Amino acid sequence: MMLKWLAKKLNIQFNDGERSIQIGNVTGNVIVQHGANQEELLKERALVEALMPKVPWPPIRDFMDRTFNTRQVKALNEHQLYRLRRYVETVIRNRDQAKGVK
């Protein structure tokens, strides 16, 4: 009872339900990952990490720096991971075409 009264007086809101939304001001670097997409995020990250040893690191690192302002795969969201995977696949395809491999 006291907690509810204090929350009302201090304008505190409790957010403990599924699909709850929180709004506020944040400073610094923030990575938002929603629980519903966590499985897809992990799948996409695994696909990207499986491709990474097949390509030289410097061009991928430079692409990530230019495009996402990070060199860490774990800092990317699902859409960024998809874009990175497509870029890596293109680098591999171009390299194979240059070597004459199908």
Contacts in CASP RR format, 6 or more apart in sequence:
PFRMAT RR
TARGET T0000
AUTHOR 0000-0000-0000
METHOD contacts of the structure
MODEL  1
MMLKWLAKKLNIQFNDGERSIQIGNVTGNVIVQHGANQEELLKERALVEA
LMPKVPWPPIRDFMDRTFNTRQVKALNEHQLYRLRRYVETVIRNRDQAKG
VK
6 12 0 8 1.000
7 13 0 8 1.000
7 14 0 8 1.000
15 21 0 8 1.000
15 22 0 8 1.000
31 75 0 8 1.000
31 77 0 8 1.000
32 77 0 8 1.000
33 41 0 8 1.000
33 77 0 8 1.000
37 78 0 8 1.000
40 78 0 8 1.000
41 77 0 8 1.000
41 78 0 8 1.000
41 81 0 8 1.000
44 78 0 8 1.000
44 81 0 8 1.000
44 82 0 8 1.000
44 85 0 8 1.000
45 73 0 8 1.000
45 74 0 8 1.000
45 76 0 8 1.000
45 81 0 8 1.000
47 81 0 8 1.000
47 85 0 8 1.000
48 73 0 8 1.000
48 81 0 8 1.000
48 84 0 8 1.000
48 85 0 8 1.000
48 88 0 8 1.000
49 73 0 8 1.000
51 85 0 8 1.000
51 88 0 8 1.000
51 89 0 8 1.000
51 92 0 8 1.000
52 60 0 8 1.000
52 73 0 8 1.000
52 88 0 8 1.000
54 88 0 8 1.000
54 92 0 8 1.000
55 88 0 8 1.000
55 91 0 8 1.000
55 92 0 8 1.000
55 95 0 8 1.000
59 91 0 8 1.000
60 84 0 8 1.000
60 87 0 8 1.000
60 88 0 8 1.000
60 91 0 8 1.000
61 71 0 8 1.000
63 84 0 8 1.000
63 87 0 8 1.000
64 70 0 8 1.000
64 71 0 8 1.000
64 73 0 8 1.000
64 84 0 8 1.000
65 71 0 8 1.000
67 80 0 8 1.000
67 83 0 8 1.000
67 84 0 8 1.000
68 75 0 8 1.000
68 76 0 8 1.000
68 80 0 8 1.000
68 84 0 8 1.000
70 76 0 8 1.000
73 81 0 8 1.000
73 84 0 8 1.000
76 84 0 8 1.000
96 102 0 8 1.000
END
